[in-house]
Amino acid sequence: MESLFIRSSLALLLAVMGQQAAPQPDRGAEGASQRAAERIRALQRESDALASQERTILVDLRKLEVERQLKNEQLSTIERDLADTRRKLAASVKREASLKDVAETEGPIVEARLVRLYKLGRAGYWRLLLDFDHLESIGRAYRMAAAMNRLDRERVQQHQRTLEALANERAALEAQAKQIARLQQEAAAAREAVERAVTTRTALVKSIDERRDLNAQLAGELETARQRLDSRVSQLGAEKPPPVNLPLKAFRGALPWPANGIVTGHFGRQQTSRFGTPIARSGVEISLAEGVPVQAIHEGTVVYAEQFTGYGDLVIVEHGDGAYSLYGYLSGIDVTRGQRVESRARVGVSGRNPSGNPALYFELRVDGKPVDPLQWLKR
């Protein structure tokens, strides 16, 4: 009978503390996830827009690049979720171990108190009152019995919360383990998708390089893109008067580089392949790792910040007096049109050129005309 009472009492203790051990949300992780989701939506919109465009080599290359970026963003999101879940799992394991220690410490104490109460009988501590006949003694016994009763009740309730928290942590561990397994499968699938996108693009670039007709077509499309960019910059200069800036011309030979790298494509007319197909280059191509921050070379106002066929994501900063700096092949844009930027302010991150190589396109225009950036940047 006694053991049945104790087991029944302890069974009632499994019920209340899940909210105590609930982990606090990681605000930084939430912000990163939100930015990644916005980037994925932007890439998906561009992918949908490209699907409706007339098929050209540049459009096909851009489609494959957008697909690669999209899969990479999805993979990064999955890997970030996976790392976050693993952190939560580790924290849950730690909390479970702590709660288990507390439960093992509290259990014998609570059990002993319940045995003591059972032996006192149904009336419990209130039987003490019967052992006193003086009014003052009865008052003290009453207060003592009330305090001991409250202490036992709080001890039982605390143990109840501990056991409930332990049960919740074990459930969380099981859920997180399942989520990790699911995310690992999604990450593997996303990596395969990225590899397929890269393989497809590599095959197309190889085909272009091996076929004279495709190479000539690409050269023609790049020349058309350059002319369209010339026209767009000319239109920008006529749209509205720029705010007053520190004149860029005074900084010739002293402007900071947009990013550290090696110049692999120089200003002027270049040959694009072993077939010798020439195109005019209005800027320079800088070889550097993908994802490197790109900075403005001078203060000014952003007048263009979106995708431009042949140049990937493109940012144009107007510096006044017909001076512009252009940053192309970006894989991400960190500014918006109309935004004021200071010298060395971040405008985006580097991406890949139409051939799929990590690079940054940089162009500088003075009096509205392209100039060799190497003559204006620091040596």
C-alpha positions as CSV (number, residue, x, y, z in Angstrom):
1,M,0.0,0.0,0.0
2,E,2.8,2.4,1.0
3,S,4.8,1.7,-2.2
4,L,1.7,2.1,-4.3
5,F,1.0,5.5,-2.8
6,I,4.6,6.6,-3.5
7,R,4.6,5.4,-7.1
8,S,1.2,7.1,-7.7
9,S,2.5,10.4,-6.2
10,L,5.7,10.3,-8.3
11,A,3.7,9.5,-11.4
12,L,1.7,12.7,-10.9
13,L,5.0,14.7,-11.1
14,L,5.4,14.4,-14.9
15,A,3.7,17.6,-16.2
16,V,4.7,21.3,-16.3
17,M,8.1,22.9,-17.2
18,G,8.6,22.8,-21.0
19,Q,8.6,26.6,-21.3
20,Q,11.5,27.0,-18.8
21,A,14.1,25.3,-21.0
22,A,12.9,26.8,-24.3
23,P,15.9,28.2,-26.2
24,Q,15.9,31.9,-27.1
25,P,15.8,32.7,-30.8
26,D,19.1,33.7,-32.5
27,R,18.4,37.1,-34.0
28,G,21.6,37.0,-36.1
29,A,20.6,33.7,-37.6
30,E,17.1,35.0,-38.3
31,G,18.5,38.0,-40.2
32,A,20.8,35.9,-42.3
33,S,18.0,33.5,-43.1
34,Q,15.8,36.5,-44.1
35,R,18.5,38.0,-46.4
36,A,19.1,34.6,-48.0
37,A,15.4,34.2,-48.6
38,E,15.2,37.6,-50.2
39,R,18.2,36.7,-52.4
40,I,16.6,33.4,-53.5
41,R,13.4,35.3,-54.4
42,A,15.4,37.8,-56.4
43,L,17.3,35.1,-58.3
44,Q,14.0,33.2,-58.9
45,R,12.5,36.3,-60.4
46,E,15.5,36.8,-62.7
47,S,15.3,33.2,-63.7
48,D,11.7,33.5,-64.6
49,A,12.4,36.7,-66.6
50,L,15.3,35.1,-68.5
51,A,13.1,32.2,-69.4
52,S,10.9,34.5,-71.4
53,Q,13.7,36.3,-73.3
54,E,14.9,35.5,-76.7
55,R,17.6,32.8,-76.6
56,T,21.1,34.1,-77.1
57,I,24.4,32.8,-75.9
58,L,24.6,35.6,-73.3
59,V,21.1,34.8,-72.1
60,D,21.9,31.1,-71.9
61,L,25.1,31.7,-70.0
62,R,23.2,34.1,-67.6
63,K,20.5,31.5,-67.1
64,L,23.1,28.9,-66.1
65,E,24.8,31.4,-63.8
66,V,21.5,32.4,-62.1
67,E,20.7,28.7,-61.7
68,R,24.1,28.1,-60.1
69,Q,23.7,31.1,-57.8
70,L,20.2,30.0,-56.9
71,K,21.4,26.5,-56.0
72,N,24.3,27.9,-54.0
73,E,22.0,30.1,-52.0
74,Q,19.7,27.2,-51.3
75,L,22.6,25.1,-50.3
76,S,23.9,27.9,-48.0
77,T,20.5,28.2,-46.4
78,I,20.3,24.5,-45.8
79,E,23.8,24.3,-44.4
80,R,23.1,27.3,-42.1
81,D,19.9,25.6,-40.9
82,L,21.8,22.4,-40.4
83,A,24.5,24.2,-38.3
84,D,21.8,26.0,-36.3
85,T,20.0,22.7,-35.6
86,R,23.2,21.0,-34.5
87,R,23.9,23.9,-32.1
88,K,20.4,23.5,-30.7
89,L,20.9,19.7,-30.5
90,A,24.2,20.3,-28.5
91,A,22.4,22.7,-26.2
92,S,19.5,20.3,-25.7
93,V,21.9,17.5,-24.8
94,K,23.6,19.8,-22.3
95,R,20.3,20.9,-20.8
96,E,19.1,17.2,-20.7
97,A,22.2,16.2,-18.8
98,S,21.8,19.1,-16.3
99,L,18.1,18.3,-15.8
100,K,18.8,14.6,-15.3
101,D,21.3,15.4,-12.6
102,V,18.8,17.7,-10.9
103,A,16.1,15.0,-11.2
104,E,18.4,12.4,-9.7
105,T,19.2,14.7,-6.8
106,E,15.6,15.7,-6.2
107,G,14.0,12.3,-6.6
108,P,15.2,10.6,-3.4
109,I,14.5,13.8,-1.4
110,V,10.9,14.0,-2.7
111,E,10.4,10.3,-2.3
112,A,11.5,10.4,1.3
113,R,9.2,13.3,2.1
114,L,6.3,11.5,0.5
115,V,7.1,8.4,2.6
116,R,7.2,10.6,5.7
117,L,3.8,12.2,4.8
118,Y,2.3,8.7,4.2
119,K,3.5,7.6,7.7
120,L,1.9,10.6,9.3
121,G,-1.4,9.5,7.9
122,R,-4.1,11.4,6.0
123,A,-4.1,14.4,8.3
124,G,-0.3,14.8,7.8
125,Y,1.3,17.6,9.8
126,W,-2.1,18.8,11.2
127,R,-1.9,15.9,13.6
128,L,0.7,17.9,15.4
129,L,-2.0,20.2,16.6
130,L,-3.5,17.5,18.7
131,D,-0.3,17.2,20.8
132,F,-0.7,20.6,22.3
133,D,-3.3,21.9,24.7
134,H,-2.0,25.4,25.4
135,L,-3.4,28.1,23.0
136,E,0.0,29.7,22.3
137,S,1.6,26.3,21.6
138,I,-1.2,25.5,19.3
139,G,-0.6,28.7,17.4
140,R,3.1,28.0,17.0
141,A,2.4,24.4,15.9
142,Y,-0.1,25.7,13.3
143,R,2.4,28.1,11.8
144,M,5.1,25.3,11.7
145,A,2.7,22.8,10.2
146,A,1.6,25.4,7.5
147,A,5.3,26.2,6.7
148,M,6.3,22.5,6.4
149,N,3.3,21.8,4.3
150,R,4.1,24.7,1.9
151,L,7.8,23.6,1.8
152,D,6.8,20.1,0.8
153,R,4.4,21.3,-1.8
154,E,7.0,23.6,-3.4
155,R,9.5,20.8,-3.4
156,V,7.1,18.5,-5.1
157,Q,6.1,21.1,-7.7
158,Q,9.8,21.9,-8.4
159,H,10.5,18.3,-9.0
160,Q,7.4,18.1,-11.2
161,R,8.7,20.9,-13.3
162,T,12.2,19.3,-13.5
163,L,10.8,16.0,-14.8
164,E,8.5,17.7,-17.3
165,A,11.4,19.8,-18.6
166,L,13.5,16.6,-18.9
167,A,10.7,14.9,-20.9
168,N,10.4,18.0,-23.2
169,E,14.2,18.1,-23.8
170,R,14.2,14.4,-24.8
171,A,11.3,15.1,-27.2
172,A,13.3,18.0,-28.6
173,L,16.4,15.9,-29.1
174,E,14.4,13.3,-31.1
175,A,12.8,16.0,-33.3
176,Q,16.2,17.7,-33.9
177,A,17.9,14.4,-34.8
178,K,15.2,13.8,-37.4
179,Q,15.6,17.4,-38.7
180,I,19.3,16.9,-39.0
181,A,18.8,13.7,-41.0
182,R,16.4,15.5,-43.4
183,L,18.6,18.6,-43.8
184,Q,21.6,16.3,-44.6
185,Q,19.6,14.7,-47.4
186,E,18.6,18.1,-48.7
187,A,22.1,19.4,-48.6
188,A,23.4,16.4,-50.6
189,A,20.7,17.0,-53.2
190,A,21.5,20.7,-53.4
191,R,25.2,20.0,-53.8
192,E,24.4,17.7,-56.7
193,A,22.2,20.4,-58.3
194,V,25.1,22.9,-58.0
195,E,27.5,20.5,-59.6
196,R,25.0,19.9,-62.4
197,A,24.6,23.6,-63.1
198,V,28.4,24.1,-63.1
199,T,28.9,21.1,-65.4
200,T,26.3,22.4,-67.9
201,R,27.8,25.9,-68.0
202,T,31.3,24.5,-68.4
203,A,30.1,22.4,-71.3
204,L,28.5,25.4,-73.0
205,V,31.7,27.5,-72.5
206,K,33.8,24.7,-73.9
207,S,31.5,24.4,-76.9
208,I,31.8,28.2,-77.5
209,D,35.6,28.0,-77.3
210,E,35.8,25.1,-79.8
211,R,33.4,26.4,-82.4
212,R,34.3,29.5,-84.5
213,D,30.6,30.3,-85.3
214,L,29.6,30.3,-81.6
215,N,32.6,32.3,-80.6
216,A,31.9,34.9,-83.3
217,Q,28.3,35.0,-82.1
218,L,29.3,35.6,-78.5
219,A,31.8,38.3,-79.5
220,G,28.9,40.0,-81.4
221,E,26.6,39.8,-78.5
222,L,29.3,41.2,-76.1
223,E,29.8,44.1,-78.5
224,T,26.1,44.7,-78.6
225,A,26.0,44.6,-74.8
226,R,28.8,47.2,-74.6
227,Q,26.9,49.5,-77.0
228,R,23.8,49.1,-74.9
229,L,25.7,50.0,-71.8
230,D,27.1,53.1,-73.5
231,S,23.6,54.1,-74.4
232,R,22.4,53.5,-70.9
233,V,25.1,55.5,-69.3
234,S,24.4,58.4,-71.7
235,Q,20.8,58.3,-70.6
236,L,21.7,58.4,-67.0
237,G,23.6,61.6,-67.5
238,A,20.6,63.3,-69.0
239,E,18.1,62.1,-66.3
240,K,18.8,64.6,-63.5
241,P,21.6,66.8,-62.2
242,P,23.8,64.9,-59.8
243,P,24.5,66.2,-56.3
244,V,27.7,68.1,-55.7
245,N,30.7,65.7,-55.2
246,L,34.4,66.1,-54.6
247,P,35.7,66.2,-58.2
248,L,37.1,62.8,-59.3
249,K,39.6,64.3,-61.7
250,A,41.7,65.6,-58.9
251,F,42.4,62.0,-57.8
252,R,43.8,60.6,-61.0
253,G,46.4,58.0,-60.1
254,A,45.3,57.9,-56.4
255,L,41.8,56.2,-56.5
256,P,41.5,53.1,-54.4
257,W,40.9,49.7,-56.2
258,P,37.4,48.4,-56.1
259,A,38.8,45.0,-54.9
260,N,42.2,43.3,-54.7
261,G,42.9,41.0,-57.6
262,I,44.9,40.5,-60.8
263,V,44.0,42.4,-64.0
264,T,43.4,39.7,-66.7
265,G,41.5,41.7,-69.2
266,H,42.8,45.2,-70.1
267,F,41.2,48.3,-71.5
268,G,40.8,48.6,-75.3
269,R,40.3,46.1,-78.1
270,Q,41.0,42.6,-77.0
271,Q,41.0,39.1,-78.6
272,T,38.6,36.8,-76.8
273,S,39.8,33.3,-77.9
274,R,42.2,31.2,-80.0
275,F,40.1,32.2,-83.0
276,G,41.2,35.8,-82.5
277,T,37.7,37.3,-82.5
278,P,38.2,40.9,-81.3
279,I,35.8,42.9,-79.2
280,A,36.2,46.4,-77.7
281,R,36.6,46.5,-73.9
282,S,35.6,49.7,-72.1
283,G,37.0,48.6,-68.8
284,V,39.2,46.0,-67.1
285,E,38.5,42.5,-65.9
286,I,40.0,41.7,-62.5
287,S,40.5,38.1,-61.5
288,L,39.7,37.3,-57.8
289,A,37.7,34.9,-55.7
290,E,34.0,34.9,-55.9
291,G,32.2,36.6,-53.0
292,V,34.9,39.3,-52.3
293,P,33.5,42.7,-51.2
294,V,33.6,45.3,-53.9
295,Q,33.9,49.0,-52.9
296,A,33.2,52.3,-54.5
297,I,36.3,54.0,-55.7
298,H,35.0,57.5,-55.0
299,E,32.0,59.2,-53.4
300,G,28.8,59.5,-55.4
301,T,25.3,58.4,-56.1
302,V,24.1,55.0,-57.2
303,V,22.2,55.5,-60.5
304,Y,21.9,51.8,-61.5
305,A,21.8,48.7,-59.4
306,E,20.4,45.6,-61.2
307,Q,21.1,42.9,-63.7
308,F,22.5,44.0,-67.1
309,T,22.8,41.4,-69.9
310,G,26.5,40.7,-70.5
311,Y,27.6,42.2,-67.2
312,G,25.7,40.2,-64.7
313,D,24.6,42.2,-61.6
314,L,25.8,45.7,-62.3
315,V,26.2,48.8,-60.1
316,I,26.8,52.3,-61.6
317,V,27.9,55.2,-59.4
318,E,27.8,58.7,-60.7
319,H,30.5,61.0,-59.3
320,G,29.4,64.3,-61.0
321,D,30.8,66.2,-64.0
322,G,30.2,63.2,-66.3
323,A,32.2,60.8,-64.2
324,Y,31.0,57.3,-63.6
325,S,32.3,54.1,-62.1
326,L,30.8,50.7,-63.1
327,Y,31.1,47.4,-61.2
328,G,30.0,44.3,-63.1
329,Y,29.9,40.5,-62.8
330,L,28.6,40.9,-59.2
331,S,27.0,38.0,-57.5
332,G,25.2,40.3,-55.0
333,I,24.3,44.0,-54.8
334,D,24.4,45.8,-51.5
335,V,23.1,49.3,-52.6
336,T,20.0,50.7,-54.2
337,R,19.3,53.2,-56.9
338,G,19.5,56.8,-55.5
339,Q,21.6,55.8,-52.6
340,R,24.5,58.1,-51.6
341,V,27.8,56.2,-51.1
342,E,31.2,57.3,-49.8
343,S,34.6,56.3,-51.0
344,R,35.4,52.7,-50.1
345,A,31.7,52.0,-49.3
346,R,30.7,48.4,-50.2
347,V,28.5,48.2,-53.3
348,G,28.3,44.4,-53.7
349,V,30.3,41.2,-53.9
350,S,32.3,39.8,-56.8
351,G,30.8,37.0,-59.0
352,R,31.7,35.4,-62.3
353,N,32.2,36.6,-65.9
354,P,30.1,35.2,-68.8
355,S,32.6,32.4,-69.2
356,G,32.1,31.3,-65.6
357,N,35.5,32.4,-64.2
358,P,35.5,34.3,-60.8
359,A,36.0,38.0,-61.8
360,L,35.0,41.6,-61.4
361,Y,34.4,44.0,-64.3
362,F,35.4,47.5,-63.5
363,E,34.9,50.5,-65.8
364,L,35.6,54.2,-65.3
365,R,34.2,57.0,-67.4
366,V,35.4,60.6,-67.3
367,D,33.4,63.3,-69.2
368,G,31.0,60.5,-70.1
369,K,33.7,58.5,-72.0
370,P,35.5,55.3,-71.0
371,V,39.1,55.7,-69.9
372,D,41.7,53.2,-68.9
373,P,41.1,52.6,-65.2
374,L,44.8,51.6,-64.6
375,Q,45.7,55.3,-65.2
376,W,43.4,56.4,-62.5
377,L,43.8,53.8,-59.8
378,K,46.6,53.7,-57.3
379,R,49.7,52.0,-58.7
